[in-house]
């Protein structure tokens, strides 16, 4: 599978061509397009769900201890988390594991989650 070329890569390749970079109109247009891409990339805000999930992650960290617990045990320890589905709590735990805030261990068929030290 070939990698799809981004608009930024195309513009930078065009600017590298001598005939285009010699023409001030072309060069100014392409540099403006790069500035627009930068501005668009800088305007990303967290969605309502992402902000909500950050609060749930904090609650998970407050509930966890160092000896480990399953997803269901984590949900039963907090009223806030008990209203969420197992899948959502699992997804939040996976994100915390990726951020090295939580450690996941597998014992038999159980996945146990504990605070990272």
Backbone torsions as a table, in degrees:
resi	resn	phi	psi	omega
1	UNK	NA	127.8	-178.5
2	UNK	-85.4	150.4	-179.5
3	UNK	-78.0	133.3	178.4
4	UNK	-75.0	133.9	-178.9
5	UNK	-81.5	134.3	-179.6
6	UNK	-86.4	164.2	178.7
7	UNK	-61.9	-39.6	179.2
8	UNK	-61.4	-42.6	179.4
9	UNK	-64.7	-39.1	178.4
10	UNK	-64.8	-45.1	-178.9
11	UNK	-63.7	-43.4	179.1
12	UNK	-64.7	-37.5	176.7
13	UNK	-66.0	-39.5	178.7
14	UNK	-65.7	-39.2	178.8
15	UNK	-66.4	-24.8	179.1
16	UNK	-76.1	-18.1	179.1
17	UNK	-74.7	129.3	-175.4
18	UNK	-60.3	-41.0	-177.1
19	UNK	-65.0	-35.2	-179.2
20	UNK	-78.7	-43.8	-178.5
21	UNK	-68.7	-20.8	177.2
22	UNK	-76.1	-26.7	-179.8
23	UNK	-87.0	114.9	-176.1
24	UNK	-63.0	-35.3	179.5
25	UNK	-65.3	-46.4	178.9
26	UNK	-63.1	-44.6	-177.6
27	UNK	-62.7	-44.0	179.9
28	UNK	-63.6	-41.4	179.6
29	UNK	-62.4	-47.5	-177.3
30	UNK	-66.4	-38.9	177.6
31	UNK	-66.1	-34.8	175.3
32	UNK	-64.7	-41.2	177.5
33	UNK	-61.7	-39.9	176.8
34	UNK	-63.8	-40.1	178.4
35	UNK	-64.2	-38.7	177.6
36	UNK	-64.9	-39.8	177.6
37	UNK	-64.1	-40.4	178.6
38	UNK	-63.8	-42.7	-179.4
39	UNK	-64.9	-41.1	179.8
40	UNK	-64.3	-41.4	-179.9
41	UNK	-67.3	-29.8	-178.1
42	UNK	-80.6	-12.7	-175.6
43	UNK	-92.6	12.0	-176.8
44	UNK	-77.4	123.4	176.2
45	UNK	-112.0	156.2	177.0
46	UNK	-69.5	141.0	178.5
47	UNK	-75.0	169.2	179.7
48	UNK	-58.9	-41.7	-179.5
49	UNK	-67.0	-39.1	179.4
50	UNK	-64.9	-39.8	177.5
51	UNK	-65.1	-42.3	178.7
52	UNK	-62.4	-41.7	-179.3
53	UNK	-64.1	-32.8	177.7
54	UNK	-61.8	-38.9	176.1
55	UNK	-65.1	-39.9	178.0
56	UNK	-65.8	-37.5	178.4
57	UNK	-63.1	-41.2	177.5
58	UNK	-62.2	-40.8	178.8
59	UNK	-64.3	-40.4	177.9
60	UNK	-61.2	-45.2	179.7
61	UNK	-63.8	-33.8	177.6
62	UNK	-68.6	-33.0	-176.3
63	UNK	-82.8	-31.0	-175.9
64	UNK	-70.3	151.4	172.6
65	UNK	-124.6	-174.0	-175.3
66	UNK	-86.9	-10.2	-178.6
67	UNK	-90.0	-16.7	173.7
68	UNK	102.6	149.7	179.6
69	UNK	-153.2	155.0	176.2
70	UNK	-81.9	171.3	179.6
71	UNK	-60.1	-44.0	-179.0
72	UNK	-63.6	-41.7	178.0
73	UNK	-63.6	-38.4	178.5
74	UNK	-63.6	-41.3	-179.5
75	UNK	-66.0	-36.5	-177.7
76	UNK	-74.5	-18.8	-179.6
77	UNK	-79.2	-13.0	-175.6
78	UNK	-138.4	133.7	176.8
79	UNK	-66.6	-35.1	-179.6
80	UNK	-64.0	-44.8	-176.9
81	UNK	-78.1	-22.2	-178.7
82	UNK	-66.8	-21.3	178.1
83	UNK	-81.8	-6.5	-179.3
84	UNK	-94.8	159.7	176.5
85	UNK	-79.8	158.4	176.9
86	UNK	-58.3	-39.0	-177.8
87	UNK	-63.0	-41.1	-178.6
88	UNK	-68.9	-42.4	178.1
89	UNK	-64.1	-39.8	177.5
90	UNK	-61.8	-41.8	179.3
91	UNK	-64.5	-41.4	178.3
92	UNK	-65.8	-39.4	177.8
93	UNK	-64.4	-39.7	178.2
94	UNK	-61.2	-41.0	177.8
95	UNK	-64.1	-40.0	178.5
96	UNK	-67.2	-35.4	176.4
97	UNK	-65.2	-42.9	178.8
98	UNK	-63.9	-29.9	178.3
99	UNK	-86.3	3.7	179.8
100	UNK	61.1	31.2	175.9
101	UNK	-98.7	-20.2	-178.9
102	UNK	-132.4	146.3	178.0
103	UNK	-110.5	133.9	178.7
104	UNK	-109.1	130.4	174.0
105	UNK	-126.5	148.2	-179.2
106	UNK	-114.8	122.8	176.6
107	UNK	-119.2	105.5	-176.6
108	UNK	66.0	-116.8	178.3
109	UNK	-102.5	0.9	-177.7
110	UNK	-96.0	138.0	170.5
111	UNK	-102.6	122.7	179.8
112	UNK	-109.5	138.4	-178.9
113	UNK	-118.7	135.4	179.5
114	UNK	-139.8	158.3	176.5
115	UNK	-63.1	140.8	173.7
116	UNK	-76.4	143.6	-178.3
117	UNK	-94.6	NA	NA
